[in-house]
Amino acid sequence: MKETPPTDDMPSMIPEAIEMIADRVLALDDSDWHHLLEHYKNRMAGDEPDRSWERAVIAYFLLNGLRMKNVLKKGKERHRRPPETPSLRLVKA
């Protein structure tokens, strides 16, 4: 894990804690995070803007980051893969 150097306004434990959270989110199965995404989406829609609502918003967008990561990853893999040569056959001579 690459360490981010601390600055005066950012203690060194914050980047480390965020990366630990990211590792835990990345370890979730697809079905788990899809279920959790819906759970936090419903909490965001129903609650008043208090601390619980704020936590639901952060959790939702953290999990939604998995969706974005998957889209970006597929795009990068598509560009990396050489185009497949179509299998052609002579139909009429």
C-alpha positions as CSV (number, residue, x, y, z in Angstrom):
1,M,0.0,0.0,0.0
2,K,1.4,3.4,-1.0
3,E,1.6,5.8,1.8
4,T,0.5,9.4,1.4
5,P,2.8,11.8,3.2
6,P,1.0,13.6,6.0
7,T,0.5,17.4,5.8
8,D,-0.1,19.9,8.5
9,D,-3.9,19.7,8.1
10,M,-4.1,16.0,7.4
11,P,-2.9,13.5,10.0
12,S,-1.2,10.5,8.6
13,M,-3.9,8.1,9.9
14,I,-6.6,9.5,7.7
15,P,-5.3,8.3,4.3
16,E,-4.5,4.9,5.9
17,A,-8.0,4.6,7.4
18,I,-9.6,5.5,4.1
19,E,-7.5,2.9,2.2
20,M,-8.5,0.3,4.8
21,I,-12.1,1.1,4.3
22,A,-11.6,0.8,0.5
23,D,-10.0,-2.6,1.0
24,R,-12.9,-3.8,3.0
25,V,-15.4,-2.5,0.4
26,L,-13.5,-4.2,-2.4
27,A,-13.7,-7.5,-0.5
28,L,-17.5,-7.5,-0.7
29,D,-19.3,-9.9,-3.0
30,D,-21.4,-8.3,-5.8
31,S,-24.6,-9.5,-4.2
32,D,-23.6,-8.1,-0.9
33,W,-22.8,-4.6,-2.1
34,H,-25.8,-4.4,-4.4
35,H,-28.0,-5.2,-1.4
36,L,-26.2,-2.7,0.8
37,L,-26.4,-0.1,-2.0
38,E,-30.2,-0.4,-2.0
39,H,-30.3,-0.3,1.9
40,Y,-28.4,3.0,2.1
41,K,-30.3,4.4,-0.8
42,N,-33.5,3.8,1.1
43,R,-32.1,5.3,4.2
44,M,-31.0,8.4,2.3
45,A,-34.5,8.9,0.9
46,G,-36.3,8.4,4.2
47,D,-34.4,10.0,7.0
48,E,-34.1,13.6,8.0
49,P,-30.6,15.2,7.5
50,D,-29.0,14.1,10.8
51,R,-25.8,12.2,11.6
52,S,-27.4,8.8,10.6
53,W,-28.5,10.3,7.3
54,E,-25.0,11.7,6.7
55,R,-23.5,8.3,7.4
56,A,-26.0,6.7,4.9
57,V,-25.0,9.2,2.2
58,I,-21.3,8.5,2.7
59,A,-21.8,4.7,2.8
60,Y,-24.0,4.9,-0.4
61,F,-21.4,6.8,-2.4
62,L,-18.6,4.6,-1.1
63,L,-20.5,1.5,-2.3
64,N,-21.4,3.3,-5.5
65,G,-17.7,3.8,-6.1
66,L,-17.6,0.0,-6.7
67,R,-20.0,0.5,-9.6
68,M,-17.9,3.2,-11.1
69,K,-14.7,1.2,-10.6
70,N,-16.2,-1.7,-12.5
71,V,-17.2,0.6,-15.4
72,L,-13.7,2.1,-15.6
73,K,-12.1,-1.3,-15.3
74,K,-14.1,-2.7,-18.2
75,G,-13.2,0.3,-20.3
76,K,-9.5,-0.1,-19.7
77,E,-9.6,-3.8,-20.4
78,R,-11.5,-3.2,-23.6
79,H,-8.7,-0.8,-24.8
80,R,-6.0,-3.1,-23.7
81,R,-7.3,-6.1,-25.6
82,P,-6.3,-6.4,-29.2
83,P,-9.3,-6.5,-31.6
84,E,-10.3,-10.0,-32.5
85,T,-9.9,-11.0,-36.1
86,P,-13.4,-11.9,-37.4
87,S,-13.7,-15.5,-38.6
88,L,-14.6,-15.1,-42.3
89,R,-15.3,-17.8,-44.8
90,L,-15.8,-17.7,-48.5
91,V,-19.5,-17.9,-49.3
92,K,-19.4,-17.5,-53.1
93,A,-16.5,-17.8,-55.4
